Amino acid sequence: MDYATAMAQLKKLGTAQTVKTYARHGGSKMFGVSFANIYKLQKQIKQDHAVAERLWASGYSEAQVLAALVADPAQVTSSMAEQWIKTADSYATADFLAGLVAKSPVAQKKMQQWMKSPKEVYRTAGYHMLAVMLRDGAAISDADCRRILQTIEKGIHSSPNRARYAMNSALIGLGCRPGLTAEALAAAKRIGKVHVDHGDTCCKTPDALEMIPKALAWQQRKKKKTA
């Protein structure tokens, strides 16, 4: 599927109701395409980095989500990651971008840079990358994980709104790492409730103290099924 066809499909699949829903999550330039339909388009395109670059440049939220899904992680450079995050239409598109960059050759570099940024979208993306990388078993040392855990505990409540949510997700991910569970649970207890303004949505911020044991139990069930 080429760029023109992909854009035509996105325009065709959009609905006014979905535009209203996405607008509540911060999007500004949208067709109103459901994620179910975006994933269907992803399956048709599979991986096409050239198409992904044009989709992202269009500026439409759904096109940028699709771009992050069909781009080739191996071709992601530091300059590309920076350009894309600067032009992300919403926090949702930035989250999908973080998922792409987390699988790229510049993952460690961008994660460390973005986590330290005072800008909300950058810090959010950095900690979202960490959560993805922890889930996927990326090579992050225990020493680095402990340093990040201390940074989260020290700075989560003073961080920007969306970044607090991403830091909380990273805290849960750290709690699922072998050897760090007790430390993460202790940090979560000291941190207490993490307040995030989700706007006019039904989204909620998970309690890390509750979610870490649940996530670990889910991992065990998954291992038993695949054994």
N, C-alpha and C positions, 0 to 999 in steps of 0.2 A: 504494500500500500504506500503510495507516494504522499507527499505533504499536502497537496491540494485535496486529494481524496479524504485524507484523515481530517482535515479541517471541515470539509463538507459534511462528513459523518457527524462530527461533533456538533455542528450547527443544527443538523437535522434531529439529533437526539436530545437537544436541550428543551427544558420546560420552564415556564415562568415560575412555577412553584419551587423548583429546585434552585432557581436563581435566588429566591427569597431566603431559602435555607442557607445557601452558601454565603450570602451577604452577611448573615449573622456571625459567620466565622471569619470575616475580614476580607473576603474577596471583593474586587471592584470591577473586574472585566471578565464576564462569565457568559457561557452559553446555557448553563443549568443542566449539565449532563451528570447522571448518577454515576457513582463509582463502579457499580456493576457493569454499566455500559463502557466505562473507560477501560476496565479490565478485559472486556470482550475485544475492544480495539487493540489492546496490548497483545492479545493472543494472535490477532491477525497480522500485526506488524512484526511481532517477535522482537528482534533487535536490529535497529537501524539508526546509527549515530547521526548520520547526515539529516535524516528526517527529524530526529530528536532536537537537533540544534535549531532547525527552522520552527518547530513547534514551540520551543521555549521562547524564541524571539518574538512570537506572535503576541505575547503578553496576556493571553487568555488563561485563566486559572486551570481549566480542565486540560488545555493543550500543554501547559507546563507540567501538570501531574503526569500526563501521558508521556511527555518527553523524558521525565525522570525514570519512567518505567521501561522505556525502550532504548535509552542511551546505553552505550557500551562503557561499563565502569573502567575498563582498561585504558580508554581514551580520555578519561577525565584528568585534566591538568589543574594545577593550582590556580592559574589565571582564569580558566573556564569556571571553576567552582566559585571564584570571587565574582565574576561577571554575572553568573546565574543567581547567586544569593542577593546581589544588589538589585536585581530586576524581578525577584519573586513577587507574585501578585498577592499572596496571602501567606499566613503561617502554615496553612495546609500544604501549599506548594513547597515551602521551605522545608517542611518535614520530609516530603518525598525526595527532595533534593538531598537532604542529609542521608537518607537511606541509600541513595546512589553513591554519594561521595564516600560513605562508610565502606564500600566495596572496592574503592579505587586505590591506585598506587599512592595517592596523596592523603590517604585517610588519617594516618597518625598526625601528620603535620597540620591539616585543616582542623581536626578535632581539638588539638591543643590550642591553636590560635583562636578559634571561634569560642571555645569555652571561656577564655580570658577576656573576651570583648565585653565592654559595657553596653553595647547595643543589643536590644532585646532579641531581634531576629537572629543575630549571629550566635549569641550565647545559647539561645534555644536550640538552634541547629547543632551546635557543638555537643551539647549534652544529649540530644536525640541521637547523634552519631554514636556516642559512647554506649547508649542503651542498645543500639543495633549491633555494635561490634561485640559487646558482651554476650548478647544472645547468639551471635554467629560464631563465637569462640575465637575471636581475633586475638593476636598475640599482644596482650597488654600485661606488663609485669605486675606481680603482686605489690611491689613497692609503689608503682605508679597508681594502682587502684587504691591503695591506702592513702596516698597523698590526695587523690581526688575525693575520696570519702571525707577527709578532713576539710577540704575546701567546700564541699557541699554543706557539711554541718555548719561551718562558719558563715557561709554566705547565702544560703538558700532564702532566708526570710528577707534579706535586703536586695535580692536580685529582682529584675523586671518580671512582670506578671507571667508571661508565657514561659520564661526561663525557669521559673519556680516549678512549673509542671514538668518540664523536661528534666530538671535536676532531681525531682522526686522519682521520675521513671528510671533515671540512672541509678539512684539509690536502691531501688528495687532490684535492678540488674546486678548491682554489686553484691546485694544480699544473696543472690543465687549463685555466686561464684564460690567454688569449693575453698574453704579456709577463711572466708570473709563473712560468712553468715552472721556469726555472733557479733562481730564488730559493727556490721551494718544495722542489725537489729538494735544494738545499744545506741548507735547514732540516731536511728529513727525515733527511739524513745525520747532522747534528749531534744531532738528537733521538734517533736510534737506535731500538731496539725499544720498542714501546709495550705495556706489560703490562696486560691487562684480564682480570679474573676473570669468566668467562662462566657460572660455576656448573656444574651438572650438565647441560651441553648440549654439542653438537658444534660450536658457533660458534667462529670464530677471528677474530683481529684482523688485517686485511690489512697488509702491509708497504707503506708509502707509496712507498718507493723503487722497488718493483716495480710497484705499481698505477698510478702516474701515467703511465708510458709505455704500459701496457696500455690505460688509459682513453683516452689520446690516440689510440692506434691504432684503438680501437673507434669513436671519434668520426669519424675519417677514413673508415673503412669505411662508416659510416652516411651520411656526406655523399655518397660516391660512389654509393651505392644510390639516394639521393633526387635526385641531379643529373639 
